[in-house]
Amino acid sequence: MGLNDLREPDVREPDVREPDVREMVAAELEAARQRSLRLLDPYEDAVLVGQHSSLMSPLVWDLAHVGNYEDLWLLRALGGQGVGSALDDTYDAFRHPRRDRRALALMAPAEARSYVACVRAQVLDRLASIDLDPGRPSGELLADAFVYRMVIQHEHQHDETMLATLQLVEDLPVRPAGRPERAAGCRAAAEILVDGGTFTMGTSAHPWALDNERPAHEVALPPYWIDTDPVTNRDWLEFMEAGGYSQPRWWAAEGWAWREEAALEHPQFWRPAGGSAWSRRRFGQQEDLPLDQPVVHVCWYEADAYARWRGRRLPTEAEWERAATWDSVSSTKRLWPWGIHDPTPDRANLGQEHGQPTPVGSHPTGASPCGAQQMIGDVWEWTASDFEPYPGFASFPYREYSEVFYGPGHKVLRGGSWATWPGAARPTFRNWDLPIRRQIFAGLRCARDA
């Protein structure tokens, strides 16, 4: 059976006229910038320039960095002069660890806003005349307007990173915008049997896809069971009450060593609230722990230990993607778990819609072909897989996006969180991080062999 038989969904825009591409790019660039500015505008300069954690950059560094990245890729890489090449060293994410960036000669918030606005003005001027011939071969920066899409995604990814930074600020004066959570009834934990077989993993067609999502390739899997919903705070409390953090038998050796070194006893930001009750800190304010929301701010080692305690395991990323997209009846892959239509609030919790995960059962219309729910949005889901290249992988347009991170040191996360821009939550999107990281908006669901 070949890839043509497995039929990856065609997501290219048919007969798109060049002006439409320009309008799309300009609108998406503006939406990303407005999101960044709205996120930071409520805060005084002291919040923006502070180093709130050694794990994260000062917020003002992130803002100037997205401008510098745009300057590099949408001006200089496309033959323009650019605005700030002298700033490349300061705002290069690979030259300075996050913990050291506060000591750099950073622009003040007002300067950073002025800089990113100056870059954007030149980018839009150049966009009006640049050749966006839709017939360009793949592998070129301008094919499918790839380089513009890459920069748009990059800014939205930094918006999510900045939200993670704000979550670490203990005395944050203002919460980021978000509507009240959706109400949903309590759902009993359940699992679904996923048929085995060969399916198309990754993509060769999606115009937003980054290099580590490519190329589409065949993967054969035996049948397996996967949780209907993400693991909830209620589920996690059962793990804690059963001694999950005090019994090394549930932990991999390196995970237990990390638990002891970091003195982990509960998810990050949780606090005892008297008796058996718990609260959590969310963007500077303490609140009752919502039991039916997916658990968040747990590291891979914690997720792995929880799965072992339940007699389960974490799904591989291939198992996760098949459960999210594969229609075994028609032997076709869906663009989204629910079909071809873009995410909407009734299908998935994305893009800061609620400012937090929504309770399990909140998005039944977003179910995947096998019946799994909330696979897109709410929380990134840890998988069992190391971050490795797909067969036929080629770095594009630079090694430092994916290739330098490949190997057993990083674990893959899938599905996006409540803070993820919808365009970067596609089922083929691969996030990755170290197995000790907890500040990210990460949770899990479990799997087991059939």
BELCORBEL-V221679 format. One record per backbone hydrogen bond with DSSP energy under -1.0 kcal/mol. CO is the residue of the C=O (numbers start at 1). NH is the residue of the N-H. E is the energy in kcal/mol with one decimal. If there is no record, write none. Layout:
co=CO nh=NH e=E
co=CO nh=NH e=E
This chain:
co=2 nh=6 e=-1.7
co=3 nh=7 e=-1.3
co=7 nh=333 e=-1.1
co=17 nh=21 e=-1.5
co=18 nh=22 e=-2.1
co=19 nh=23 e=-2.5
co=20 nh=24 e=-2.6
co=21 nh=25 e=-2.7
co=22 nh=26 e=-2.8
co=23 nh=27 e=-2.5
co=24 nh=28 e=-2.6
co=25 nh=29 e=-2.6
co=26 nh=30 e=-2.1
co=27 nh=31 e=-2.4
co=28 nh=32 e=-2.2
co=29 nh=33 e=-2.2
co=30 nh=34 e=-2.7
co=31 nh=35 e=-1.9
co=32 nh=36 e=-2.1
co=33 nh=37 e=-2.5
co=34 nh=38 e=-2.6
co=35 nh=39 e=-1.9
co=36 nh=40 e=-1.5
co=37 nh=41 e=-2.6
co=40 nh=43 e=-1.9
co=44 nh=47 e=-1.1
co=44 nh=48 e=-1.4
co=45 nh=49 e=-2.4
co=48 nh=60 e=-2.6
co=53 nh=56 e=-1.3
co=58 nh=61 e=-1.0
co=58 nh=62 e=-1.4
co=59 nh=63 e=-1.9
co=60 nh=64 e=-2.1
co=61 nh=65 e=-2.7
co=62 nh=66 e=-2.1
co=63 nh=67 e=-1.2
co=64 nh=68 e=-2.4
co=65 nh=69 e=-2.7
co=66 nh=70 e=-1.9
co=67 nh=71 e=-2.5
co=68 nh=72 e=-2.4
co=69 nh=73 e=-2.4
co=70 nh=74 e=-2.7
co=71 nh=76 e=-2.3
co=72 nh=77 e=-2.4
co=75 nh=80 e=-3.3
co=76 nh=79 e=-1.7
co=84 nh=87 e=-2.1
co=85 nh=88 e=-1.5
co=87 nh=91 e=-2.1
co=89 nh=92 e=-1.1
co=92 nh=95 e=-1.2
co=92 nh=96 e=-1.0
co=97 nh=100 e=-1.7
co=98 nh=101 e=-1.2
co=100 nh=103 e=-1.1
co=101 nh=104 e=-1.3
co=104 nh=106 e=-2.1
co=108 nh=112 e=-2.8
co=109 nh=113 e=-2.4
co=110 nh=114 e=-2.1
co=111 nh=115 e=-2.7
co=112 nh=116 e=-2.6
co=113 nh=117 e=-1.7
co=114 nh=118 e=-2.1
co=115 nh=119 e=-2.5
co=116 nh=120 e=-2.2
co=117 nh=121 e=-2.1
co=118 nh=122 e=-1.7
co=119 nh=123 e=-2.4
co=120 nh=124 e=-2.5
co=121 nh=125 e=-1.8
co=122 nh=126 e=-2.4
co=123 nh=127 e=-2.5
co=124 nh=128 e=-1.3
co=126 nh=129 e=-1.4
co=126 nh=130 e=-1.6
co=133 nh=136 e=-1.6
co=137 nh=140 e=-1.1
co=140 nh=143 e=-1.1
co=141 nh=147 e=-2.8
co=142 nh=145 e=-2.3
co=143 nh=146 e=-2.0
co=145 nh=149 e=-2.1
co=146 nh=150 e=-2.8
co=147 nh=151 e=-1.9
co=148 nh=152 e=-2.3
co=149 nh=153 e=-2.5
co=150 nh=154 e=-2.3
co=151 nh=155 e=-2.1
co=152 nh=156 e=-2.0
co=153 nh=157 e=-2.6
co=154 nh=158 e=-1.9
co=155 nh=159 e=-1.8
co=156 nh=160 e=-1.8
co=157 nh=161 e=-2.0
co=158 nh=162 e=-2.8
co=159 nh=163 e=-2.0
co=160 nh=164 e=-2.0
co=161 nh=165 e=-1.9
co=162 nh=166 e=-2.6
co=163 nh=167 e=-2.0
co=166 nh=169 e=-1.2
co=169 nh=172 e=-1.1
co=190 nh=228 e=-2.3
co=192 nh=226 e=-2.3
co=194 nh=224 e=-1.7
co=197 nh=221 e=-2.4
co=199 nh=219 e=-2.1
co=201 nh=217 e=-2.1
co=206 nh=209 e=-1.3
co=210 nh=213 e=-1.7
co=211 nh=214 e=-1.4
co=213 nh=203 e=-2.2
co=217 nh=201 e=-3.0
co=219 nh=199 e=-2.3
co=221 nh=197 e=-3.0
co=223 nh=450 e=-1.2
co=224 nh=194 e=-3.6
co=225 nh=448 e=-2.0
co=226 nh=192 e=-3.0
co=228 nh=373 e=-3.1
co=231 nh=295 e=-2.4
co=232 nh=236 e=-2.2
co=233 nh=237 e=-2.1
co=234 nh=238 e=-1.4
co=235 nh=239 e=-1.6
co=236 nh=240 e=-2.3
co=237 nh=241 e=-2.9
co=238 nh=242 e=-1.5
co=239 nh=244 e=-2.4
co=240 nh=243 e=-1.7
co=243 nh=246 e=-1.5
co=243 nh=247 e=-1.1
co=247 nh=250 e=-1.6
co=248 nh=251 e=-1.6
co=252 nh=256 e=-2.8
co=253 nh=257 e=-2.1
co=254 nh=258 e=-1.8
co=255 nh=259 e=-2.6
co=256 nh=260 e=-2.4
co=257 nh=261 e=-2.3
co=258 nh=262 e=-3.0
co=259 nh=264 e=-2.0
co=267 nh=270 e=-1.6
co=269 nh=281 e=-2.2
co=271 nh=279 e=-3.0
co=274 nh=277 e=-1.9
co=277 nh=273 e=-2.6
co=278 nh=289 e=-2.1
co=279 nh=271 e=-2.5
co=280 nh=287 e=-2.3
co=282 nh=285 e=-1.2
co=285 nh=282 e=-2.9
co=287 nh=280 e=-2.6
co=290 nh=293 e=-1.3
co=291 nh=234 e=-2.4
co=292 nh=360 e=-2.6
co=293 nh=233 e=-2.3
co=297 nh=268 e=-1.9
co=299 nh=303 e=-2.5
co=300 nh=304 e=-2.9
co=301 nh=305 e=-2.1
co=302 nh=306 e=-2.6
co=303 nh=307 e=-2.3
co=304 nh=308 e=-2.1
co=305 nh=309 e=-2.4
co=306 nh=310 e=-1.9
co=307 nh=312 e=-3.3
co=308 nh=311 e=-1.6
co=313 nh=447 e=-3.1
co=315 nh=384 e=-2.7
co=316 nh=320 e=-2.4
co=317 nh=321 e=-2.5
co=318 nh=322 e=-2.4
co=319 nh=323 e=-2.3
co=320 nh=324 e=-1.8
co=321 nh=325 e=-1.8
co=322 nh=326 e=-2.4
co=325 nh=334 e=-2.7
co=327 nh=331 e=-1.3
co=327 nh=332 e=-1.4
co=332 nh=327 e=-3.0
co=339 nh=336 e=-2.0
co=344 nh=347 e=-1.9
co=344 nh=348 e=-2.1
co=349 nh=378 e=-2.0
co=350 nh=353 e=-1.3
co=353 nh=179 e=-2.2
co=359 nh=362 e=-1.5
co=363 nh=366 e=-1.8
co=364 nh=367 e=-1.4
co=368 nh=371 e=-1.5
co=372 nh=368 e=-2.7
co=377 nh=379 e=-2.1
co=378 nh=418 e=-1.9
co=380 nh=443 e=-4.0
co=381 nh=414 e=-2.0
co=385 nh=412 e=-2.3
co=387 nh=407 e=-2.8
co=390 nh=393 e=-2.1
co=398 nh=401 e=-1.4
co=399 nh=404 e=-1.5
co=402 nh=405 e=-2.3
co=403 nh=406 e=-1.2
co=407 nh=410 e=-1.1
co=410 nh=387 e=-2.2
co=411 nh=433 e=-1.9
co=412 nh=383 e=-2.2
co=413 nh=431 e=-2.2
co=414 nh=381 e=-2.5
co=415 nh=377 e=-2.7
co=417 nh=420 e=-1.5
co=418 nh=352 e=-3.0
co=420 nh=351 e=-2.6
co=421 nh=424 e=-2.0
co=422 nh=425 e=-1.6
co=426 nh=429 e=-1.9
co=431 nh=413 e=-2.4
co=433 nh=411 e=-2.9
co=434 nh=437 e=-1.7
co=435 nh=301 e=-1.6
co=440 nh=442 e=-2.0
co=441 nh=380 e=-2.8
co=442 nh=298 e=-1.4
co=443 nh=382 e=-2.2
co=444 nh=231 e=-2.7
co=446 nh=227 e=-2.6
co=447 nh=313 e=-2.3
co=448 nh=225 e=-3.0
